[in-house]
Amino acid sequence: MRKLFILFLVAALVLGAQFAFAGKGGNTIKIGAIENLTGSQASLDAPSLNGVKLALKEANDAGGVLGKKIELVVRDGKSDPATLAVAADDLVRKGVVAITGLSDTTMVLAAAPAAQKAGIPFVTSGATAPTLPDEVGDYLFMEPFGDNVQAAAAAEYAYQQGARTVWILYDKAMDYTLLLQKYFAERFKQMGGKIISSDTYQTGDTDFRAQLTRLKALSPQPDILFISSGPDDIGTIIKQVRELGINAPIVGGDGYDTPLLVEVAGSDAADNVYFTTHISFDSPKAKAFSAKYKKMFGHEPENAFAALGYDAFNLIVDAIKRAGSDDPKAIRDAIAATKGFEGVTGTINYPRGKRVPQKSVTIIQVKKGKFLFLNEVMPKEIPTP
């Protein structure tokens, strides 16, 4: 009886192991995608997932990787940290060999620890806090540049255009908005600029008139407004800024790179708005991506996050090829060794011991409801994370 019990237990353990590691030993290689397809982050993450799906199709049409087709396992984080933590744990249990997705630092901090604990590489396609990889661990990589880079680019551009004073508004409840305004202020002051006042709001707020009334009472008025906001708020804020008769240029980061900015604010109110992001779709490489995206989904890419999702997935596939293995540790080591990976959003190199790539920043102007390319820059000075 004892012998039969032991044999049963061994068989159960073997079956369990086979289930847990199905992504590494079956007929497919499983890669997870965790995105916020609903909630406040959906306007960034839904395009990101489309980019992933386009990259998946291209990879499988070309024969897959290591002689196997790639199976995509998708989970919706619903823009909720608790849901994200559960979704990430579920992806690990499904046997994925790597995970990609998410466009916000707070969301990654909720999801990535499960992958780190399991030893599964996680490439965030859009979160930009440069401190993020060190906060989570050595299995987390950023595909985009850090907020210190884009904030410095925005500060240098504003100063070069003659801005010497700025009023700052930021969401105090988001890691992204806190860090972005911090780095902007640091670089702007370093060049000789002055922050004449700053104010805050909280995620979920819909009325910003108290803060804007305090702004309007300032004398003299600031040369520019730096508003550090997530995608769900920026259209409403801009609309209320203009309704109060404040016409100063508004500057911000890649949280502005959403159709919601113009849809909510209106095309007239959105004029004289400038932001940093990851790509302009005017470049030849981006135009080729746009054409493929439109063929698959019936419309142009909504924003840069579509291209970021595409690049992040392809980075993982490239690492699997270079590793010659679908073992998560081998994939992680191959990602860390990445040099000269040519993505739609730029060339990715990870300096030794670093998991944040250095990439150039695109400056966009909003004019008549359109996002127009102004410049592609690398800041002269970048604040320390």
C-alpha positions as CSV (number, residue, x, y, z in Angstrom):
1,M,0.0,0.0,0.0
2,R,2.8,2.4,0.9
3,K,4.6,1.6,-2.4
4,L,1.5,2.3,-4.4
5,F,1.0,5.6,-2.6
6,I,4.6,6.6,-3.3
7,L,4.2,5.7,-7.0
8,F,1.0,7.7,-7.1
9,L,2.7,10.7,-5.5
10,V,5.7,10.6,-7.9
11,A,3.3,10.4,-10.9
12,A,1.3,13.3,-9.6
13,L,4.5,15.4,-9.1
14,V,5.7,14.6,-12.7
15,L,2.3,15.5,-14.1
16,G,2.3,18.7,-12.1
17,A,5.8,19.6,-13.3
18,Q,4.8,18.9,-16.9
19,F,1.8,21.2,-16.5
20,A,3.8,24.0,-14.8
21,F,6.5,23.9,-17.5
22,A,4.2,23.3,-20.6
23,G,5.5,26.5,-22.2
24,K,9.0,25.1,-22.2
25,G,8.5,21.5,-23.3
26,G,5.4,21.3,-25.5
27,N,4.7,22.0,-29.2
28,T,4.5,25.8,-28.5
29,I,6.4,28.4,-26.6
30,K,4.2,30.4,-24.3
31,I,4.8,34.1,-23.9
32,G,2.5,36.1,-21.6
33,A,1.1,39.6,-22.3
34,I,-0.4,41.4,-19.4
35,E,-2.2,44.7,-20.3
36,N,-4.8,47.0,-18.9
37,L,-7.5,46.5,-21.6
38,T,-10.1,48.3,-19.4
39,G,-9.9,51.2,-17.0
40,S,-7.7,54.3,-16.9
41,Q,-4.7,52.7,-18.8
42,A,-6.7,51.2,-21.6
43,S,-5.9,53.9,-24.2
44,L,-2.2,53.0,-23.9
45,D,-2.3,49.3,-23.2
46,A,-4.9,48.3,-25.8
47,P,-2.7,49.6,-28.7
48,S,0.3,48.0,-27.0
49,L,-1.4,44.6,-27.1
50,N,-2.2,45.1,-30.8
51,G,1.5,45.7,-31.4
52,V,2.2,42.4,-29.6
53,K,-0.4,40.6,-31.7
54,L,1.2,42.0,-34.9
55,A,4.6,40.9,-33.8
56,L,3.2,37.5,-32.9
57,K,1.7,37.0,-36.3
58,E,4.9,37.9,-38.1
59,A,7.0,35.6,-35.9
60,N,4.6,32.6,-36.4
61,D,4.3,33.3,-40.2
62,A,8.1,33.1,-40.3
63,G,8.0,29.7,-38.7
64,G,8.0,30.6,-35.0
65,V,11.1,30.2,-32.9
66,L,13.3,27.2,-32.2
67,G,11.1,25.2,-34.5
68,K,8.0,25.9,-32.4
69,K,5.1,28.2,-32.8
70,I,4.6,30.9,-30.2
71,E,1.4,30.9,-28.1
72,L,0.3,34.2,-26.6
73,V,-1.4,34.1,-23.2
74,V,-3.2,37.4,-22.5
75,R,-4.5,38.7,-19.2
76,D,-6.4,42.0,-18.6
77,G,-5.1,43.8,-15.5
78,K,-8.1,46.2,-15.6
79,S,-5.9,49.1,-14.4
80,D,-6.2,47.7,-10.9
81,P,-3.1,46.7,-8.9
82,A,-4.8,43.9,-7.1
83,T,-6.1,42.4,-10.3
84,L,-2.7,42.8,-11.9
85,A,-1.0,40.8,-9.2
86,V,-3.4,37.9,-9.6
87,A,-3.2,38.1,-13.4
88,A,0.7,37.9,-13.3
89,D,0.6,35.0,-10.9
90,D,-1.8,33.2,-13.3
91,L,0.5,33.7,-16.2
92,V,3.4,32.2,-14.2
93,R,1.2,29.2,-13.4
94,K,0.3,28.8,-17.1
95,G,3.9,28.1,-17.9
96,V,4.9,31.2,-19.8
97,V,8.7,31.7,-20.4
98,A,8.5,35.5,-20.5
99,I,6.0,38.3,-20.0
100,T,5.6,41.7,-21.6
101,G,3.2,44.6,-21.4
102,L,2.0,47.5,-19.2
103,S,2.6,51.2,-19.7
104,D,2.6,52.6,-16.2
105,T,5.1,52.2,-13.4
106,T,2.6,51.7,-10.6
107,M,1.0,48.9,-12.6
108,V,4.3,47.2,-13.3
109,L,5.2,47.3,-9.6
110,A,2.0,45.4,-8.9
111,A,2.5,42.7,-11.6
112,A,6.3,42.2,-12.0
113,P,7.1,40.8,-8.5
114,A,5.3,37.5,-9.4
115,A,7.5,37.1,-12.4
116,Q,10.6,38.0,-10.5
117,K,9.8,35.5,-7.8
118,A,9.3,32.7,-10.4
119,G,12.4,33.6,-12.4
120,I,10.4,34.7,-15.5
121,P,11.8,37.6,-17.5
122,F,9.4,40.6,-17.7
123,V,9.9,43.3,-20.4
124,T,7.7,46.3,-19.7
125,S,6.7,47.8,-23.0
126,G,5.8,51.3,-21.7
127,A,6.6,51.9,-18.0
128,T,9.3,54.6,-17.8
129,A,10.5,55.1,-14.2
130,P,14.2,54.6,-14.4
131,T,14.3,53.1,-10.9
132,L,11.8,50.4,-11.8
133,P,14.2,47.5,-12.6
134,D,16.1,47.9,-9.4
135,E,12.9,48.1,-7.4
136,V,11.7,44.8,-8.8
137,G,14.8,42.7,-9.5
138,D,17.1,41.4,-12.1
139,Y,14.4,39.7,-14.2
140,L,12.6,43.0,-15.1
141,F,13.7,45.0,-18.2
142,M,12.4,48.3,-19.6
143,E,12.0,48.6,-23.3
144,P,11.4,52.4,-23.4
145,F,13.7,55.2,-22.1
146,G,13.4,56.4,-18.5
147,D,11.4,59.4,-17.3
148,N,14.6,61.2,-16.4
149,V,15.5,61.2,-20.1
150,Q,12.1,62.3,-21.4
151,A,11.7,65.0,-18.7
152,A,15.2,66.4,-19.4
153,A,14.3,66.5,-23.1
154,A,11.1,68.4,-22.4
155,A,12.9,70.9,-20.0
156,E,15.7,71.5,-22.5
157,Y,13.3,72.0,-25.4
158,A,11.2,74.4,-23.4
159,Y,14.2,76.4,-22.2
160,Q,15.6,76.6,-25.8
161,Q,12.2,78.0,-26.9
162,G,12.6,80.9,-24.4
163,A,10.7,79.6,-21.4
164,R,12.2,80.8,-18.1
165,T,9.4,80.3,-15.7
166,V,7.0,77.3,-15.2
167,W,4.0,76.3,-13.1
168,I,3.8,72.6,-12.4
169,L,0.7,70.4,-11.8
170,Y,1.0,66.7,-11.1
171,D,-0.9,63.7,-9.9
172,K,0.5,62.9,-6.4
173,A,-0.9,59.4,-6.5
174,M,1.1,58.0,-9.5
175,D,4.8,57.0,-9.5
176,Y,5.0,58.1,-13.1
177,T,3.7,61.6,-12.6
178,L,5.7,62.2,-9.4
179,L,9.0,61.2,-11.0
180,L,8.3,63.0,-14.3
181,Q,7.7,66.4,-12.7
182,K,10.7,65.9,-10.3
183,Y,13.1,65.2,-13.1
184,F,11.7,68.1,-15.2
185,A,12.0,70.6,-12.3
186,E,15.6,69.4,-11.6
187,R,16.8,69.9,-15.2
188,F,14.8,73.2,-15.8
189,K,16.3,74.7,-12.6
190,Q,19.8,73.5,-13.6
191,M,19.6,75.5,-16.8
192,G,18.5,78.6,-14.9
193,G,14.7,78.3,-15.1
194,K,12.4,79.0,-12.2
195,I,9.4,77.1,-10.8
196,I,7.1,79.9,-9.7
197,S,4.6,77.5,-8.2
198,S,3.4,73.9,-8.2
199,D,0.2,72.2,-7.3
200,T,-1.2,68.7,-7.1
201,Y,-4.3,66.6,-7.6
202,Q,-5.3,63.0,-7.0
203,T,-6.1,60.2,-9.4
204,G,-9.8,60.1,-10.0
205,D,-10.3,63.9,-9.6
206,T,-12.4,65.5,-12.4
207,D,-12.5,69.1,-11.3
208,F,-9.2,71.0,-11.4
209,R,-10.6,74.6,-11.1
210,A,-9.3,75.2,-7.6
211,Q,-5.7,74.6,-8.7
212,L,-6.2,76.5,-12.0
213,T,-7.8,79.5,-10.1
214,R,-4.6,79.7,-8.0
215,L,-2.6,79.6,-11.2
216,K,-4.6,82.3,-12.8
217,A,-4.0,84.5,-9.7
218,L,-0.3,84.4,-10.1
219,S,1.4,87.6,-11.3
220,P,3.4,87.5,-13.5
221,Q,2.0,84.4,-15.2
222,P,4.4,81.6,-16.0
223,D,5.9,81.2,-19.5
224,I,4.7,77.6,-19.6
225,L,2.7,75.0,-17.7
226,F,4.2,71.6,-17.1
227,I,1.4,69.2,-16.3
228,S,2.5,65.7,-15.3
229,S,-0.6,63.6,-15.9
230,G,-1.8,60.1,-16.9
231,P,-3.7,59.5,-20.1
232,D,-7.2,59.4,-18.4
233,D,-6.9,63.0,-17.0
234,I,-5.0,65.1,-19.4
235,G,-7.8,65.9,-21.8
236,T,-10.0,67.1,-19.0
237,I,-7.2,69.2,-17.5
238,I,-6.4,70.9,-20.8
239,K,-10.1,71.6,-21.4
240,Q,-10.5,73.3,-18.0
241,V,-7.2,75.2,-18.4
242,R,-8.5,76.8,-21.7
243,E,-12.0,77.4,-20.3
244,L,-10.5,79.6,-17.6
245,G,-8.8,81.7,-20.3
246,I,-5.2,80.4,-19.7
247,N,-3.5,80.2,-23.0
248,A,0.1,79.4,-22.0
249,P,1.9,76.5,-23.7
250,I,1.3,73.2,-21.9
251,V,4.2,70.7,-21.8
252,G,4.1,67.1,-20.6
253,G,5.3,63.5,-21.1
254,D,4.2,60.4,-22.9
255,G,1.1,60.1,-20.9
256,Y,-0.3,62.7,-23.4
257,D,0.2,60.2,-26.3
258,T,-3.4,59.1,-26.4
259,P,-6.4,59.9,-28.6
260,L,-8.2,61.0,-25.4
261,L,-6.2,64.2,-25.3
262,V,-7.9,65.7,-28.3
263,E,-11.2,63.8,-28.0
264,V,-11.8,65.1,-24.5
265,A,-10.1,68.5,-24.6
266,G,-11.3,69.4,-28.2
267,S,-9.0,70.3,-31.0
268,D,-9.0,74.0,-30.3
269,A,-8.2,73.6,-26.7
270,A,-5.4,71.1,-27.4
271,D,-3.5,73.6,-29.6
272,N,-0.2,74.9,-28.1
273,V,0.4,71.6,-26.3
274,Y,3.8,69.8,-26.5
275,F,4.9,66.4,-25.2
276,T,7.6,63.9,-25.2
277,T,7.1,60.4,-26.5
278,H,8.8,57.4,-28.1
279,I,8.3,57.7,-31.9
280,S,6.9,59.9,-34.7
281,F,5.0,58.0,-37.3
282,D,6.6,60.2,-40.0
283,S,9.8,58.2,-40.1
284,P,10.3,55.6,-42.9
285,K,10.6,52.7,-40.4
286,A,7.4,53.9,-38.5
287,K,5.5,54.3,-41.8
288,A,6.2,50.7,-42.6
289,F,5.0,49.6,-39.2
290,S,1.9,51.8,-39.6
291,A,1.1,50.1,-42.9
292,K,1.3,46.6,-41.4
293,Y,-0.7,47.7,-38.4
294,K,-3.5,49.2,-40.5
295,K,-3.6,46.1,-42.7
296,M,-4.2,43.9,-39.6
297,F,-6.4,46.2,-37.5
298,G,-8.1,48.4,-40.1
299,H,-6.7,51.7,-38.8
300,E,-3.5,53.6,-38.1
301,P,-1.6,53.0,-34.8
302,E,-3.4,55.0,-32.1
303,N,-0.1,56.1,-30.4
304,A,3.5,55.2,-29.7
305,F,2.5,52.4,-27.3
306,A,1.4,50.2,-30.3
307,A,5.0,50.4,-31.5
308,L,6.4,49.8,-28.0
309,G,4.4,46.7,-27.6
310,Y,5.6,45.4,-31.0
311,D,9.2,46.1,-30.1
312,A,9.0,44.6,-26.6
313,F,7.6,41.3,-28.0
314,N,10.2,41.1,-30.8
315,L,12.9,41.8,-28.2
316,I,11.8,38.7,-26.3
317,V,11.6,36.6,-29.5
318,D,15.1,37.8,-30.5
319,A,16.4,36.8,-27.1
320,I,15.0,33.3,-27.4
321,K,16.7,32.9,-30.7
322,R,20.0,34.1,-29.4
323,A,19.7,32.0,-26.3
324,G,18.9,28.9,-28.4
325,S,16.6,27.9,-25.6
326,D,13.2,28.7,-24.1
327,D,14.5,28.4,-20.5
328,P,13.6,31.6,-18.7
329,K,17.0,32.1,-17.2
330,A,18.7,31.7,-20.6
331,I,16.2,34.2,-22.1
332,R,16.8,36.6,-19.3
333,D,20.6,36.5,-19.8
334,A,20.1,37.0,-23.6
335,I,17.9,40.1,-23.0
336,A,20.6,41.5,-20.7
337,A,23.2,41.0,-23.4
338,T,21.2,42.8,-26.1
339,K,23.2,45.1,-28.3
340,G,22.0,46.9,-31.4
341,F,18.5,45.6,-31.5
342,E,16.7,47.7,-34.1
343,G,13.2,48.3,-33.1
344,V,10.6,50.7,-34.6
345,T,11.0,52.9,-31.5
346,G,14.8,53.0,-31.7
347,T,17.9,51.0,-31.1
348,I,18.1,49.0,-27.9
349,N,21.3,48.5,-26.0
350,Y,21.5,47.5,-22.4
351,P,24.7,48.8,-20.8
352,R,26.4,46.1,-18.7
353,G,24.5,45.7,-15.4
354,K,21.7,48.0,-16.5
355,R,18.2,47.1,-17.6
356,V,17.1,50.5,-18.9
357,P,18.1,51.3,-22.5
358,Q,19.3,54.7,-23.6
359,K,17.1,55.9,-26.4
360,S,16.3,59.2,-28.1
361,V,13.2,61.2,-27.3
362,T,10.6,62.5,-29.8
363,I,9.0,65.9,-29.3
364,I,5.4,66.3,-30.5
365,Q,3.3,69.4,-31.0
366,V,-0.5,69.2,-31.0
367,K,-2.0,71.5,-33.7
368,K,-5.5,71.4,-35.1
369,G,-6.1,68.0,-33.5
370,K,-3.0,66.5,-35.0
371,F,0.2,65.2,-33.4
372,L,3.0,66.8,-35.4
373,F,6.7,65.8,-35.2
374,L,9.0,68.6,-34.0
375,N,12.3,67.0,-33.2
376,E,14.1,63.8,-32.1
377,V,16.6,64.6,-29.3
378,M,19.0,63.1,-26.7
379,P,19.2,65.4,-23.7
380,K,22.6,67.1,-23.0
381,E,22.2,66.4,-19.2
382,I,20.1,63.7,-17.6
383,P,19.1,63.7,-13.9
384,T,20.3,60.8,-11.9
385,P,17.5,58.3,-11.2
